[in-house]
Amino acid sequence: MIAPQTYTQLYRDTLLNDVIPFWQKHSPDQEYGGFFTCLDRTGNVYDTDKFIWLQARQVWTFSMLYNRLGSIPLDGTPLEQRADWLKMAQHGANFLKKHGRADDGSWYFSLTRDGRPLIQPYNIFSDCFATMAFGQLSVAMGNEEYAHIAKSTFDQILQRRDNPKGHWNKAVAGTRPLKNFALPMILCNLSLEIEHLLDQALVNQTIDECIHEVMDVFYDPDLGLIRENVMPDGQFSDSFEGRLLNPGHAIEAMWFIMDLAARRNDLALVEKAVRITLDTLTYAWDDVHGGLFYFMDSKGHPTQQLEWEQKLWWVHVETLVTLLKGYQQTGNPECWVWFERVHAYTWAHFPDPESGEWYGYLNRQGEVLLPLKGGKWKGCFHIPRGLYQCWQTLTKL
Amino acid sequence: MIAPQTYTQLYRDTLLNDVIPFWQKHSPDQEYGGFFTCLDRTGNVYDTDKFIWLQARQVWTFSMLYNRLGSIPLDGTPLEQRADWLKMAQHGANFLKKHGRADDGSWYFSLTRDGRPLIQPYNIFSDCFATMAFGQLSVAMGNEEYAHIAKSTFDQILQRRDNPKGHWNKAVAGTRPLKNFALPMILCNLSLEIEHLLDQALVNQTIDECIHEVMDVFYDPDLGLIRENVMPDGQFSDSFEGRLLNPGHAIEAMWFIMDLAARRNDLALVEKAVRITLDTLTYAWDDVHGGLFYFMDSKGHPTQQLEWEQKLWWVHVETLVTLLKGYQQTGNPECWVWFERVHAYTWAHFPDPESGEWYGYLNRQGEVLLPLKGGKWKGCFHIPRGLYQCWQTLTKL
């Protein structure tokens, strides 16, 4: 076993000297505001559409880093350089505030470069990431307007949560009333993100509900895994959607749960989250080529997702976070063994030392499938958040 | 060069002795009617949802084969065996007629096994394939009710064509008003399918419009290829959708165009379709592993489609049809050279001699990605139609 401290410097330096500078250099749109996120291998912009998920996530990332690291001593990263992080966050927030919302306050899915709406506000996760962005930035700035945007968006999410897609929902109501894992999973995290803006009773109630949904309703004890879609009462639906497993989603949720459990000193909850993580890893690890599959079918049938066997950046970096938090909170040596295995695969395949930042999409064999650093879904979020979380957790070991 | 006649027997026998019997044996749902289309490698049912595209396409396939082959001498396939084809078509049509339509006459996207609606009628291609199915079956049966279903569905398609997704459309009207290649491409084919039910002036007008759309509007002469999405006036949109190329779609459309050109004795149109086919093949052929890519970007940028590099059954079988028709109509030797190359790749990778029928989804390397014979999108359609078209065209060489 290599000492944990060996890894600390790698995660820290990659965050501060590679990933964050890459986005600072290549993503700001100085003409129209906001960020370019479609960046090729070397950082050239290959498409100018602005996706609200990624605009908001980048605002969040720079705000979060500023809030956590903006004023503490940090070798080699002077304070004025970190003040630029706050400017980046404000740059994105201005664009979002000006162009991001429809008349009813819900957030569009995407905009043109100059801010005209392209895709309607059908996707509630646009609202989730906007809440995170303005919540973090309101802390950094002490800005009441930003706080209000975060709070009012959060209130709308809670109102929309039972039918988030509204009239864009293609499912016939009642025939197969499945509910999806993503929203309760994100609400776990979101309620902590804007805790400073919420009534404490609402925070506690939301957290209680989310933990119950994730660990009791979506977790299938017979299968030993978390399902992506279940019937309203948590029962299994033997359908494509009901059989679907999204291992990266499940493992990412486990570190949200571990954070909540740590806050409550609930060791049993941490232990359960660690068990689910390890069982998911065993199930979803590709024994032939290494790495974690993107989608699986709980009965081993073919998935509808043609990309099921691909290896994605966020799946792997979120897994590293979960394993380190699990190890830190329980000392379970299986977490460390798996951390070293996933670390080795991840660092051998995703980073691009030549041009900076990380690739996002690999084929099953671990070769680069799309030579992009950013696109419609990959932006300045999972890699920097994951590197930050790993770095911080490693320093506690 | 191997003589064309060498291939004829292979295409014929595979259709009549392998593919059609596979669907006859494994797909009928004797309890609730209609067809199972989610069939694993050996034909076992792994999911029971009923997708209107595939229900209708299977009705069409069995009706078409009955109409073309039902009463002619055919070695080794007695007449009574072919009468079963008509029973299969009726079996599917009964289910569709009973359960397939919403109150306004539009066709749902999918149903449960017992016919309850699952996914709303947001997808106009459900209606297109229903039209084809009932149009062909009305010929076989001389059935007025089937003819009426085909005709009224076709009329609704024409009414919906400018906004086919209705309120399920997520694009904000006006910002980037792209139109998609699939509908004009299918209307080319559809108007001939139900010609017997339409006013001749409407048929001619629809065909004229479709040829113009496909060959002038979606074909980009500077690029030398057909685009999947263009601005209303045919101009290029430098966006993910605007840069998208779908080589299999373009090549499939070329044999619809060749059929229309043959009907009009328009040799210049055939020659143009052959040129587009050959240029698309040169552009989309994978020089490393063989086979045709599924999606590409006209500027060489990363696509949004993670499955871009995969090799799909329909792309390859439709290409074989186009190349043979092009060769038959023009004698261009490039068509035959490409036919032999695509034939060799296709027959080496897609058929499954052990369990019958063909695989649908291969990875870039040509290995089986999903070991299914049928699913949400692959049913009893492209393979039998392609084998039939190739067989018939080969006999004319």
Interface residues (C-beta under 8 A of the other chain):
Chain A: C38 D40 Y46 D47 D49 Y108 F109 T112 R116 P117 L118 I119 Q120 Y122 H167 W168 K170 A171 V172 T175 R176 S239 F240 K299 H301 P302 T303 Q304 L306 E307 W308 E309 Q310 Y361 N363 R364 Q365 L369 L370 P371 L372 G375 K376
Chain B: C38 D40 Y46 D47 D49 Y108 F109 T112 R116 P117 L118 I119 Q120 Y122 H167 W168 K170 A171 V172 T175 R176 S239 F240 K299 H301 P302 T303 Q304 L306 E307 W308 E309 Q310 Y361 N363 R364 Q365 L369 L370 P371 L372 G375 K376
